[in-house]
């Protein structure tokens, strides 16, 4: 039979993408940070009680023979006993595990979708070293089959970034991993936007090969500093104008010319947009921290960060997370000094450690990637409890994305983004059995109608039939 459930769910969940009209005084204020608002609506769900499971709550706590109640899209109760309403679906989960949904802080799903052909390559606007005006969400193809594959791996939210060809690659977007007709239908409500920056080999290689700046690491920093200096001047013009608006002395002709790229950079300087910075080497991360102090912005997370173990104390002191692979290293010179113990050493230093994918296949098994990183630490004498390891793929990425108050851990009042595993989630033999997003079952291994496929897949011969 054809999968008609998907179409009906999309119609249920989707809402209009028409924006509300701007406020009457929009011409007298700074540019809006979020002119493409989320139109996400949670899929319908019921009250569910899971009991008898081992629970990793994502915030470092383990509950043996635990219970959790999901209600109205939220975590309603968690502990060794919870109340069971008469209308609740009860799942007896002895021998199984419950965790928060996995959050991938670094993904290119939708902007480099499958099939991986040139016509679908929309992740790098490699036409200038500084392209802060572009937004990844405007390249996101919601029909990318990678989204459903990631869902089957327990991923409930992900951050989609532009590529790393540019020093300033543009804005990233956090998505709920649900099927939607548009990227706005998938946008995580009220999640901060990000600015993707990159240092190191990629920008200098791309533009050095074109005989333009930057072609060196010193060129990278010089270009960055000039771009930030121009953005600071843009912000001063808007700040001055808004003071005159508040004083009632501004004329319409006083409004500064709007520059879309500088809107993004001003949002960073105002603390409204988070910086997600591709950076491998320790010295470059230190240079970037110094530059951020010069211009008054904060780096939220260094991505890839294969040398974070060398400066874990500096990262801790500055409150910067490191998003790292479990074992990718040596594939280019700046990754040559990466070590498998990197994640565990960052954790051991008390800094914020995250395991990320940067890969359409790796995102399907981030639980295993976390387990590999922990095993490398254990061989080095760093023993990290499994309930703490889980923070690397749940609460810590939520912190790095500015959404830890909403998701990332199984705490009362947070979004019910939950995974029921058929065994220890840090084992290669375990898989998600059910996945809830905002309290709705979005994936179920025992129900073919709850193993969604995108419209693109439904259109392929043999992919739309249930065997």
N, C-alpha and C positions, 0 to 999 in steps of 0.2 A: 504494500500500500504506500501511497505517497505520503510524505510527512506533512500533513495539513496542520499539525499542532503549531508548528513554527509560525505560520502565517497568522493564525488566530491569536497567538501570544503577542506577536508584534502589534497587531491591531489593538489589543488590550492595553499594552504597555506604552505605546507611543503616544505622545501628545503633540500639540501644534508646535512648530518651530518658529512661529511668528513672534517677534519680540514685542514687548510692551513699548508704547511710544516713549521717547526720552522725556525726562522732566523738563518743565518749561524753562528752567534756568540753565539748561545744559550748555548754552553758549557762554555762560559766565563762570564756568568752572573748568578745572583741569580735565584732560581727556579720560574717558572711562577706561578702567583696567580690564573689564570683562564685557565687551560689546557683543559677544557671542555666548549668551547664557546657556547653562545646562537645561535641557528639556527632559532629563532622565525622570522616569517614573518607575518605582519598584514594581516588579511582577507580583501578582497576588499570591499570598501564602497563608498558611494557617498556624494554629498553635501546635507546637511539637515539643515533646519531652524525650530526650535521649538519656538513658540511664544504664549504669553498669560499666561505663567506658573508663579508660584512662584518659584524663583530660590534661593537655598542655594549654594553659590559658593564654599563652603568647606574651605574658608579662613576667615570665620566670617562675610561675607556680605550677606544680603538678598536683592533680587530684586523682587519687586511686579510687576505683569504684565510684566514679563521679557521676553527677547528673547535671543536666542543663535544660532550661526551658526557654524556647524561642516563641515569642508572641508579639504580634503587631510589628513585625519586621525588626525587632530588637532582641537583645539578650535580656530576658526578664528575670532570670534567677539562675544561679550556678552554685554548686557545692556538693556535699555528700548526700543531701536530700533536697528535693524541690517539690513544690506543690504540683498536683496534676489536675488541671481543670477537666470537667466532664467531656468537653469537646476536643481534647488534645489527642493527637496521634502519638502513640508511645512506641519508641524504638528500644528494644532490649539489645544493648550493645556490648555485652560481656565479651572480653577478649579483643575488643576493638578500641580505637583511639579517636578522640575528638580534638581538633585544633582550630584556631582561627584560619580563615582563608589566607592563602599565600598572596603576597603583594610583591610584584616585580617592579622595582624602582627604575629599571633601565631596559626598555623594550623599544623595538622598531616595528612591532606589528601594525599593520594598516598603512604605514608609510613605505615599508619594503614588504609588501604582501606576497603571498603565494597566489599564482605562479610567479616565480622570481625572474621576470623578463623586463627588458628595458622600458616597456610601456608602463610598467607598474613601479618604476624606480623613482620615488618622490620624496626621499628623505634628506637630500643635500641640495640646497640652493647654492651651488658652488660657483657663483658668479662674482663674488666679492668676499674678502676676508671677514667683513662685518655685515651680517644679514639679520639683525635683530628684529626686522619688520616682518619676517615670515613666521607662520604659526604651524606647528606640526599637525594640528587638528584639521587644517584645511587640505591636508594630503591624506588623512586617514580614510581608508576604504573599509567601511563596516562589513563588507562581504568577505574579508580576508579569512580563509579557513583556519588560520593560526589562532584566532580567538577561541574557537570551539575546542581546538586541541589543547590550548592552555587551560581551559575550563576543566577538561578531563584530568588535568594534572593538579587540580586544586587551586588554581589562580582565580581569585575573586576581584582583584583590582590590579591595574598596571599603569605605569607612567610611560607614555609614548613620547620619544624625543626625536628631534632632527638628528642627522648624522654629524660626524665630527670633522668634516672637511674645512669648516670655517672656525675662526676664533670666536665669533658670535654666530651661532647656528640658528637662532630663533627660539620661539617659545615652545615648551613642551606642555603636554596635557595629561591629566590623570583621568582614567576611564574606569567605570565599573565594567566587569567582563560579562556583559549581557549583549544579546543581539538587539540591534536597533537599526532603524532605517537611515539614520544620520549619525555623524559623530557626536552631535549635540545630544542625541538621545542616549548616548553612552557616557557623557561627561559626569564625573563624580561631582555631586552637588557641593558647591562652596569650597571646593579644593583650590588652594592657591595655584596660580600659574607658575611656570618656571622659565628661566632663561638657560638655554644650553650654551655653555662655553667649552672651548677645547684648547689645550696647550700641547706642546710637543711636536711629534713627527708629522701628524696628519696635515695641519694647516701649512707648515713650512714646506712640506712636499708638494701639496696641491698648487700653492701659489709660486713657490720657487721654480717649479717646472714651467711656469708661465712667465718667468723673468720679471716678477713683481714682488713687492713686499707683502708678507714676510717670506724670507727664504732661510731664516736662521731663528734660533730660540730668542736671541736678543731682539730680532725683528718682531717676533710674536708679542713680547712684552711691550715694546715701543708702540706697536699698533694698538694693542689693548689700551694702553694709558691714554693715547690721543683720543680714542673713541670714548673712554670714560670722561675725559676732560670736556669733550664737546657735549656729552650728555649732561654733565654738571652745569654747564652754561645754559643749556636748554631748560633744565629744572629751575635755575635761578630766574629765568625770564617768566616761567609760569608762576613761580612763587610770588614774584613781584606783582604780576598781574592780579593774582588772586587776593593779595593784600589790598590792592586798589579796589577790587570788586567788593570786598568786605567793608571798605571804608566808604563805598558809594561814589568813588571818584573816577572809576574806569569808564572809558568809552568803548563801544563795540570795536572800533578800529584799533584799540590797544591790544586786542587778543593776539598772542603770538601765533605764528604760522604753525599748524600742526604737522609734526614729522612722525610718521608711524613707527619707525625704528627707534627713535628717541623716546617715544611713549613707553616702549618696553624697558629701556634703560632707566628712565625716570621712575618707572614702577619698581625696579630693583632698588634704586637709591631711596625711595620712599618706604622700603620694607614690605611692599605688597607682592612682589614677585620673587621667587626663590631661585638661587643660582645652583644649577646642577652642572658641575665642572668635570669634563673628561680630562684626566691627568694621570699619568703613569708614575713618573719619577718623583722621588722625595724632594729633590732640590726645586723642581718646578712647582710642586705643591706649596713649598715654603715661599717661593717668589710670589705665587698667586695670593697667598694669605697677606703678605706685605702690601701687595697692590690693593687688595680689598680694604686694608686699613687706610691706605692713602686716600681712597675715594669714598670711604664711608659706607661700604656695602658688606654683606656677609655671604660667604660660601656656605651653602647648606650641606652639600655632599660632594666629595670627590669620587668620580666614577672610574672603574677599572683599578686604579690606585694600587698597582702591584707592589709598590714600595712603601705603602702606609706603615708597615711594621718598623721602618727606620725612624719614623717621626710620630709614632702613636701618641707620645706624650704631648707633642705640639698640637695634634688634632684634638686630643681631649681638652687641652687648655682653651682651645678656640671653639669648642662645641661643634665640631665638624664631623659628620659621618663619613665612613668609607664604604662604598659599594664595590664589592670585589668578586672575582671568580674564585672557585675552589682550587683550580689547578691550571688555568691557561697561563702560559708564560713562554718566553723565548721565540715567539713568532715574529718579532721585530726587535730592534736594538733596545728600545725604551722598555720593553717587557722582559729583557734578558735577566734582570736581577730579581724577578718575581720568585717567590717560594710558596710551597703548598701550606706552610704554617702561617701565612699572612693573616688570615681571618682570625685564627685563634690567638695570635700575638696581639692583634688590635683589641680583641675582647679582653685579654688578660691584662692589658694596660688600662682598662676602664674606659676606653673610647667606644664610640658607636660603630658596631660592625654590622654589615649588611651583605648578604649573598645575592647577586643579581645574575641575569642571564645574558643580555645583549645578543640574544640568539633565539630564532623561532623554534628550534628544537630544544635547547636548554631550558626554556621557560616551562616545558612540559614535565620537567623532573627537578625542579628547584629543591624539593625535599631531599633528593639524593645528593645534589650539589652541596647542601648544607652538611649532610652527613659526611661527605668526603672531606670537607674542610675541618670538621670536628675530629675526624680520624687522624688527619695529619697532625693536628694539635696534640692529640693523645699520644701519638708516637714520640712527640717532643716533650712529653711530660706535663702537658697542659690538659687537665681533665675538666671538661665542661659538661654539666648535667644536660640531658636532652631537653628539658623544659626551658633551659636558657638558650640552647642552640636554636630552638624554634623562633626566638626573638629575631634572629637574623633574617627571617623571611616573612615576618609579620609586623611586630610592633616597631622595630627599628626602621624598616622602610617607610612605615606610616609616619614616623617622626621626621624622616628625611623629606617627606612630601607635605608635611604640615597638616596631616589628617589623623593624627594619633588620638585626638579627642573624639573621633567618630568611629574608627575601626582599628584593626591591628591586634586587638586582644579581646578575650571573651569576658568583658566586664559589663555589669548591669547598665543598661541604657545605651550601649553601643550598638552599631549595626550588627544584625545577626548574619555575618559573613562567616560561615561555619563549614568545616569539612569533617565527614565521618570516614575514617580510614579502615580498611579491612585488616590492618595489622599495624605494627610499629611504623610510624610515618618516616622514620629515619632508616628503614630497611629497603633494599632494592626490590624486595618481594612484595611490598605493600603498594596499594593503589587506592585512590579515593573511591568510596562506595557511593556516597551522596555528597553533593555540594549545594549549600544554601547561599543565596545572595539576598540580603535584606529579608531574610526569613522565608524566601520562596525557594523550593527545590528547583535548581536549574540544571542539575546533572544527576542521573541515577543509573548505575550500571545494570540494575535489574529491570529497567523500564525503557524500552527503545524510544518511546515518545519523549523521554527526558534526556536524550542524547542529541542535542540540537545540531543542525546543519545550517550553514548560511545559504542564502538564495543562490550564490554562485555554485556551491556544491550541488544543490538540488537540480541545477540545470545541466549537470554532467551525466552522461550515460552511465547507468548502473549505480550511481551514488545516492539516488533518492529513494531507493527501495529498501524496505526492511526485510531481511531474510528470516 
